[in-house]
Amino acid sequence: MTQLGNLEEMILLLVLKFNESEAYAVSIAEEYENVMNKTISIPAVHTVLKRLESKKFIDSKLGEATQLRGGKKKRLYKVTQPGYEVLREIQHNRASLWQEVPKLNFD
């Protein structure tokens, strides 16, 4: 299994959460902030997206130009089959590990 850092895993999950027309750097950064209650810069998101694309876990394409963006196109991302498989493996491994943790009562 290819290892993912925590931030890579979170960004990959967020790309998976969005459909292809909504997964772009700004929407990912906004959702990251909503979910994690932490800020993240757009350049940091771009860096992780480039890393995930180089690992073949996501693909990207340019969307349509819009008036709102001054005619600029958004780069849209989607999770590839290998990206989905690595997320499923991480989910499985974490669930298995949680099953091994003794049931502790902290009350």
N, C-alpha and C positions, 0 to 999 in steps of 0.2 A: 504494500500500500504506500502511496506517496503521502508524505506527511504534509499537513497543513498547519500553519500557525493559527492562533485563536482569531486574529483579525481576518485572515484569509477565509477561515471557516464561516465567520459571521457574515462577511460580504458575499460569499458564495450562497449562503442560505438566503440572504436578502434578494439576490438576483433570482433565485428560485421562487421566492415569495411573489415577486412581481411577474406580470405577464410580459412578453417581449416588448410590447409597445410602451411600457412604463419603466423598465429597468435601465436607468441612465444615472450618471454619477450624482447629480443633485438629488434625485429621488431616493437613491440608495443612502446618501449621507443624511437626509432628513429622517428616513425610517430608522437608520442606525441610532440617531439621537433620540427618537421616540422610544425605541425598544431598550436601549442600553442606558438611557439618561446620562449620556456623555456626548460631548461634541467631537466631531471629526471633520478635518478639513477636506475640501474637494480634492486638492492635490494628493492627499493621503489615500483617498478612495481611488483616484486614477492609478496610483502606484500599485495598489493591490489588484485592481482590475487587469492591469497589464501583466502582472505576475500570473494571475489565474488564466489569462488568455495564453500566455507562453507555455503553461502547463497543460493546455488543451482542455481545461475544465469549463471554460466559457468561450462563446463565439460572440462577435460583435458585427454590427452593420450600421451604416448611417441611415437615420430616419429622414423624414421629409423636412424641408426648410419651413420655418414658420415666421409669421410677422412678429410674434411675441419675442422671438429670439433674434430679430433683425435680419432674418433670412438665413441664419446659421442652422445647420443640421445637428441633431443630437446623435451621439453614438449610443446605440441601444445594445443591450447585452442579453444573452440567454445561456442557460446552463446546457452543456453538452452531456451526452450519455456517460462519458468518463467522470464528469463532474458530479452527476447525479449518483453514480456508483460510489464515488469516494464519500459523499455525504451519507449515503445509506450505511456504508461500512462504519463510519464514525458513529452514527446513531446506534447501530447494533453493538459496537464495542462499549459505548458508554452505558447503554441499557444493561448489558451483561455485567459490567463492573458494578453498577448500582444494585444489581441483584445479589452480589457478593457482600455488600456492605451490611454489617449487622444492624438489625433494627434497634436503634437507640432511642431512649426516651429522654428528651431534654427539658421536660416540664418540671 
